[in-house]
Amino acid sequence: MDSPTRKKVFHEPLRLGALASLPATRLGEEHAGKDASGNSQFVSGKGALTNSPAIGTDYHFAGNAQPTLLMGWSNTFRYKKFDLNIFLRGVFGNKIFDATRADLFSVNTATTNNILADAAGDKATDAKNGYYSSRFIESGSYVRFDNATLGYSIKNIGEYVHTLRFYVSANNLFVITKYKGIDPEINQGGVAPGVDYNNFYPKTRTVMFGVNVSF
């Protein structure tokens, strides 16, 4: 169970100093690297450095879970008896808070739990190296190659069969992203948009073969 100091570090919905609600924005502690002793430090609400940020006080605007641009592109190419259909889509400008990564970063749990290799360089005395902060906020932008279907058609092959089309189709071919989590395509709605928190199963890649018959 998370300790009380680790809960609700990211709150809805106000930008620092704002009075109106901004439903998809994030506030949280701003990570400022390590101090001279190798322990995590943060930027306080007044701009000073601190090793013990106060919940609700030392918050800074940390990004928006909603994208600024959604993109989709579909096209069909034909050459003689071949046809190729492709579909790509992308999301740009949003931020993701990777709580899963933060939970797997805590060096003070290394004696009982697995931690990420990226956390191996943190000191064992750094009790806040996995503290929920801007350290675990990343770009959620990505481009996904959703589908590609390649077909080959044979026409007028008999009295009753007008066309035979053989095809192979592949879904979720690859994703281009800098996000370090399992998949950048996470929930962007609800009460906690843009939070990756141990609740995502990776999408499968499928390949299908088939035949279309036209009589």
N, C-alpha and C positions, 0 to 999 in steps of 0.2 A: 504494500500500500504506500502511496506517495505520502511524504510528510506534509504537514499543513503549509510549510513554507514553499512547497513546490506547486501548490494548486492555485489555479486562477491567476497565473502571472499574466496571461493574455486575456484581456477583458473586452467585451463589446461596450460601447461602440465609439468612443470619442477620440478625436485627434487631440493631442496635448494642447490645452488652452481653449479648445472649442466648446461651444455650448449646445450645438445641435448634434443629433445622432447621425453617425455615418456607419450604417449597418455592417459593412464588410471590412472595415479597417481594423488594424491590430495595434494595441499598445503593449509594451513590455519592457523589461530591463534591457538596456543596451550594453552588450558585451564589449569590453575594452581590452581584451587580451590578458596578459599575465603581469603581475607586479614583480618586484625584485626577488621575491621569495618563490616565484613560480606558481602562485595561486591566482585564480580567476578574479578579475576586477571588472567593475561596471561603472557606467556613467550615472551619477545621481541626477535627481530632478533639477538641481542647481548647476549641473555641469561639472562637478568635482568627481574624482574617482573614489570608489568605495568597494570594499570586499563584502559588504552586507547591505545589499539594496533593499529598500523598504517597499513592500507590496502596496500598490495604490499611490505611492508617492514618487518613486523614482522610475516613472514610466516615460517612454518616448514613442513617438509614432514609428511603426516598424514596417508598414507596407499595407497593401490591399489584396485581399483574397480574390477579388473579381478581376478578370482580365480586361485589358484595354482594347484587345483585338481578337476576334475569332475568324478563322480562315478555313475555307474548304475549296478543294479543286478536284473536279472530275473530268475525265476526257476519254474518248474512244479513238483509237488509231486503227486504220485498216490498210492492209497491204496484200493485194491479190486474195488468197484464200484465208489469210490470217486476220484476226481482230484482237486488239488488246484494249481492255478497259482498266483504268486506274482511278483510285480515289485517295486523296491525301487531305488531312485536316490539321489545323494547328491552333494553339492558344498562346497568347503573348501578353506580357505585362503584369501578370499576377504573381503573388508571393505565396509560398507554402511554409507553414511552421511544422517542421519534422519532429514531432514529439516522440515518435518511435526511436529516432536516432538519439535524441537527448536522453531517453531512458536507458539506452545501451551505451552511454558514454560515462556513466558514473563510476569513477575508479574506486570509490569506497564500497562498491558491491562486487568487486572483482574476485573476492575470495569465495563468493557463493553463486555468482551469476556470470554468464559470458558478457564480455564487453567488446565493442568494436575495436579493430586494429588501429583505427585512427586515434583512439583515446590512449594508446599505449605510451605516448610521449608525455602525457599529463602526470604530474606528481601524485603520489598516493595520498598526500596530505591536502590535496586540492578538493575540498568537500563540495565545492560549487562548480566543478567543471562541467557537470551535466545540468546545471541550473537552466530552467526555461528562460531563454533570452534570445536576443537577435543572433547569437552564435548559430542557432539552428533554424534560421529563416533563410530560405533559398529562393531563387527564381523558379517559378513553376511553368515557364514557357517550354513549349515542345512542338514538334511536328511529328505526326504519326502517319505512317504509310498503312492505311486501313485495309485496302483491298487491291488486288491485281488479278485479273482474269484473262487468260490467253486462250483463244479458240482457233480451231481449224475446221473449215467447212468444205464438204464435198456435195456438189449439187447434181441433180438429174442422174441419179445412180440406178434408177429402176422405174418400172411402171407405177409402183405404188409409193415409193419413197422419193420425196422431192429433194430433201436436204438432210444430210447427217452433219452434225457439228460436235466435234470432240473438244473438250475444254478442261483446263486445270485452273483452279481458283485458290488463292491464298489470302488469309485474313491476318491482320496484325503482324505485318512483315517485320517492321522495326520502328523504333522511336528515336528521334534525335532530341536530346535534352541534356542539360547540365545538372539536373536534379539528382541528388545522391540516393534518394529513396528508391523503393521498388518501382513505382510508377507515378509520374507527375499528374496523371488524370484522376484526381481525387474529388471528393464531394465539395461543391462550391455553393451549396445551399444550406438550409437549416440554421440552427443556432450557432454552429461552429464551422463556418466555411473555411476551406483552406488549411485544415488541420489534419495531418497524417498521424494517426494515433492507434497503431496496432490493430487496425480494423479494415485492412485492405488485402484482398487476394489478387495476385497478379493475373492479368488477362492471358488467355491461352493463344497460341498460334495454331491455326488449323490450315490444312491443305486438303482440297477436295478435287476429285476427278469425276467427270460426267459426260453424258452424251445427250444431245438434243436431236430429236427425230421429227421431221416435218413431212406429213403425208399429203 
